[in-house]
Amino acid sequence: MAADAAPVSARFGTGFALVAMRLRRRSSLAHQTRTAFEHASDSRPGRASRANGDTVAMAPEIGVFVVADGISGHRGGAEASSTAVRAFLGRLRLLAPAARADEAELRRAMAEANAAVLAAARADAALTGMGTTLSAVVIAGSEARIVHIGDSRIYLFREGRPACLTRDHTLVAELVGRGDLGVEQIDGHPLRHVLSRSLGSREAVDPDIAALHLQPGDALILATDGATEALTIETLTRIMAERATTGATATCARIMEAVEAGAPSDDFSVAVVRPVNLRRRENNRRQE
């Protein structure tokens, strides 16, 4: 991401495990909720990048999945995203399972992530002005929380249909929201990559937090804007339909292949998360 806006609405989006930068897959058990997850993630530098400023974290043992996209230069971007993810996860790991999805605790975790980025920038002049997006899914059983700041995105695919669970925190998105700019004017707008909210940009932080009830068969896609700008929602929907019965690894690999075909200049990251035993758990509850 080049600076502290929004890609075209028709595009995918209206990627610690500090991503070992390679594709991975695990099926793990979050013991506190007995929810098993199938997940995979991948992250790659864009054509214009000397280093990858994205960070992806998969923490299925606590039901948390995160993508972050660092801004302000190569070193600063990577430092900002990894620092924020580390602080965010560190806070949640200290909490009891029932408290991790509490909105007040999630806001506190984001505040600590913001403070960590600011502190790192103050400690090193070379990191001045760095910042990052952060979008996360926190899952406990069939209930989830979406935690978001910036212009990375989280999508829910349910019965083959996509729904964007986040909104871009960009100057252009705000102009569109106020009716001062038309959707058709977004593409190519000089401010479309300028964030209105991010971690590390100011002392106070105001993330969006929303509740989500998961259903059997749901799939979540988390992605940074390097991926969302290179992939249309039609292409993503087709991939998800084709891969509905395949594992997260194959799905993530196919999405990354499609993004790569778009020759993105920015770093791009994708994470695929599927809770795999919701049907059995819900059926058991009905029988009790």
C-alpha positions in Angstrom: 0.0 0.0 0.0 1.5 3.3 -1.0 -0.1 5.7 1.5 -2.3 6.3 4.5 -9.0 4.5 -0.5 -10.9 2.3 -2.4 -10.6 0.2 -5.5 -13.5 -0.2 -7.9 -16.6 -1.7 -6.4 -16.6 -4.4 -9.1 -13.3 -5.6 -7.8 -12.8 -8.2 -5.1 -13.2 -5.9 -2.2 -16.1 -2.2 -2.1 -2.5 -10.7 3.3 3.4 -15.2 14.0 2.8 -17.0 11.5 4.3 -13.8 9.9 3.4 -15.6 6.8 6.3 -17.8 6.1 5.5 -16.3 2.8 4.6 -19.7 1.6 1.3 -21.5 1.2 0.3 -23.5 4.3 -2.6 -25.6 5.4 -3.7 -27.0 8.7 -6.8 -28.4 10.3 -6.6 -27.4 14.0 -8.8 -27.4 17.0 -9.5 -24.3 19.0 -9.9 -26.2 22.3 -11.9 -23.6 24.1 -14.7 -23.7 21.6 -14.1 -27.2 20.1 -14.3 -25.6 16.6 -12.0 -27.1 14.0 -10.6 -24.9 11.2 -9.4 -25.7 7.8 -7.2 -22.8 6.7 -4.6 -21.7 4.3 -2.7 -18.5 3.5 -0.2 -17.1 1.1 1.5 -13.7 0.8 3.8 -12.4 -2.0 5.5 -9.1 -2.9 4.0 -7.1 -5.8 5.9 -6.1 -8.9 6.8 -2.7 -7.5 8.0 -4.1 -4.1 11.5 -4.8 -3.0 10.1 -6.5 0.2 6.7 -7.7 1.3 5.0 -5.3 3.7 2.0 -7.6 4.4 1.7 -9.8 7.4 -0.7 -12.8 7.7 -1.3 -14.6 11.0 -3.2 -17.8 11.4 -3.9 -18.7 15.1 -6.5 -21.4 15.0 -5.8 -22.5 18.5 -7.5 -19.3 19.7 -9.8 -18.9 16.7 -8.1 -15.8 15.3 -7.1 -15.0 11.7 -5.5 -11.8 10.7 -4.2 -9.9 7.6 -2.4 -6.6 7.8 -0.9 -4.3 5.0 1.9 -2.0 6.1 2.3 1.5 4.6 5.0 4.1 4.4 8.0 2.5 2.6 9.4 -1.0 2.4 11.0 -1.4 5.8 8.4 0.7 7.6 5.5 -1.2 6.1 6.8 -4.6 7.1 7.7 -3.4 10.5 4.3 -1.7 11.1 2.2 -4.7 10.0 4.2 -7.3 11.9 4.3 -5.1 15.0 0.6 -4.6 15.0 -0.3 -8.2 14.4 2.1 -9.3 17.1 0.6 -6.9 19.7 -3.0 -7.7 18.6 -2.5 -11.5 19.0 -0.4 -11.0 22.1 -3.3 -9.3 23.8 -5.9 -11.8 22.8 -3.7 -14.7 23.9 -3.8 -13.3 27.4 -7.6 -13.5 27.6 -9.9 -16.3 28.7 -11.6 -17.9 25.7 -15.0 -16.3 26.5 -13.5 -12.8 26.6 -11.7 -12.9 23.2 -14.8 -12.0 21.2 -15.9 -9.3 23.7 -16.1 -5.9 21.8 -14.4 -4.0 24.6 -11.5 -6.4 24.7 -11.2 -6.3 20.9 -11.0 -2.5 21.0 -8.4 -2.8 23.7 -6.4 -5.2 21.6 -6.5 -2.8 18.6 -5.5 0.1 20.9 -2.5 -1.9 22.0 -1.6 -2.7 18.4 -1.8 1.0 17.6 0.3 2.0 20.6 2.9 -0.6 19.6 3.2 0.8 16.1 3.5 4.4 17.4 6.1 3.3 19.9 8.2 1.5 17.3 8.1 4.6 15.0 9.2 6.9 17.8 12.1 4.6 18.7 13.5 4.6 15.1 13.6 7.7 12.9 13.7 5.5 9.8 10.2 4.3 10.7 8.6 7.7 11.1 5.2 7.8 9.6 4.7 4.1 9.3 1.3 2.6 9.7 -0.8 -0.4 8.7 -4.2 -1.8 8.1 -5.5 -4.7 10.2 -8.5 -7.0 9.5 -9.2 -10.0 11.7 -11.8 -12.7 12.3 -12.2 -13.9 15.8 -14.2 -17.1 16.0 -15.8 -18.9 19.0 -18.0 -21.7 18.0 -20.6 -20.5 15.6 -20.2 -16.9 16.6 -17.6 -14.6 15.2 -16.4 -11.0 15.4 -15.0 -9.0 12.5 -12.4 -6.4 13.5 -11.2 -4.0 10.9 -9.3 -0.8 10.2 -8.0 0.3 6.8 -8.7 -1.1 3.3 -7.8 -4.8 3.6 -11.0 -6.8 3.2 -12.9 -9.8 4.7 -15.5 -11.6 2.6 -18.0 -14.2 3.6 -19.1 -16.9 1.1 -22.3 -18.5 2.0 -24.1 -20.9 -0.4 -21.9 -19.6 -3.2 -22.8 -16.0 -2.7 -20.3 -13.3 -1.6 -20.8 -10.6 1.0 -18.2 -8.0 2.0 -18.0 -7.8 5.8 -15.8 -4.7 5.9 -15.9 -1.2 4.4 -12.8 0.7 3.2 -11.5 3.4 5.5 -10.3 5.6 2.6 -10.8 9.2 1.6 -12.4 8.2 -1.6 -14.8 5.8 0.1 -15.8 8.7 2.4 -16.4 11.0 -0.6 -18.5 8.3 -2.2 -20.4 7.7 1.0 -21.2 11.5 1.2 -22.4 11.6 -2.4 -19.5 13.8 -3.4 -18.0 11.3 -5.8 -19.6 8.6 -8.0 -18.6 5.0 -7.9 -17.6 5.2 -11.5 -15.0 7.8 -10.6 -13.1 5.7 -8.1 -10.9 3.9 -10.6 -7.9 6.1 -11.2 -8.7 8.7 -8.6 -5.5 10.1 -7.1 -6.7 9.6 -3.5 -8.0 6.1 -3.9 -5.1 4.7 -1.9 -5.1 7.3 0.8 -6.4 5.8 4.1 -8.7 7.8 6.4 -8.1 5.3 9.3 -5.2 3.0 10.1 -3.0 1.9 12.9 -0.1 4.1 13.7 -1.5 7.3 12.2 -2.8 8.9 15.4 -3.0 8.3 19.2 -6.7 7.3 19.2 -7.9 4.4 17.1 -11.5 3.6 15.9 -11.9 0.1 14.4 -15.1 -1.3 13.0 -16.3 -4.3 14.9 -19.3 -6.4 13.8 -20.9 -9.7 14.9 -21.3 -12.6 12.6 -23.2 -15.9 13.1 -21.5 -18.6 11.1 -23.4 -21.4 9.4 -22.3 -24.8 8.1 -20.4 -24.5 4.8 -19.4 -20.9 5.3 -16.0 -19.7 4.0 -14.1 -16.6 4.9 -11.6 -14.8 2.7 -9.3 -12.2 4.1 -7.2 -10.2 1.7 -5.0 -7.1 1.4 -5.7 -4.5 -1.2 -3.0 -5.8 -3.6 -5.2 -8.9 -4.0 -8.6 -7.1 -4.0 -7.5 -4.7 -6.8 -6.3 -7.5 -9.1 -9.3 -9.7 -8.8 -12.9 -9.1 -9.8 -15.7 -10.3 -7.5 -17.0 -12.4 -10.5 -13.7 -14.2 -10.7 -13.5 -14.8 -7.0 -17.1 -16.1 -6.9 -16.3 -18.5 -9.7 -13.2 -19.8 -8.0 -15.1 -20.3 -4.7 -17.8 -22.3 -6.6 -15.2 -24.4 -8.4 -13.4 -25.1 -5.1 -16.5 -25.6 -2.9 -15.6 -29.2 -2.2 -11.8 -28.9 -2.2 -9.6 -28.0 0.7 -8.5 -24.5 1.8 -5.0 -25.1 0.4 -6.3 -25.7 -3.2 -8.7 -22.8 -2.9 -6.1 -20.3 -1.6 -3.6 -21.5 -4.3 -6.2 -20.9 -7.1 -7.1 -17.4 -5.7 -3.4 -16.5 -5.6 -2.9 -17.7 -9.1 -5.8 -15.5 -10.3 -4.4 -12.5 -8.5 -0.9 -13.1 -9.9 -2.4 -13.1 -13.4 -3.5 -9.5 -12.8 0.2 -8.5 -12.3 -0.4 -6.5 -9.1 2.2 -3.9 -8.3 1.4 -3.9 -4.6 2.1 -6.8 -2.2 -0.8 -9.2 -2.0 -2.0 -11.7 0.6 -5.0 -14.0 0.9 -6.2 -16.2 3.7 -9.0 -18.8 3.5 -10.7 -20.0 6.6 -13.4 -22.6 6.9 -14.9 -23.8 10.2 -15.3 -27.5 9.4 -17.5 -29.0 12.2 -20.3 -26.5 12.7 -22.9 -28.9 11.2 -22.0 -31.7 13.6 -22.1 -29.3 16.6 -25.4 -27.7 15.6 -27.0 -31.1 15.0 -25.8 -32.4 18.3 -27.4 -29.4 20.1 -30.7 -30.1 18.4 -30.7 -33.7 19.5 -29.9 -32.8 23.2 
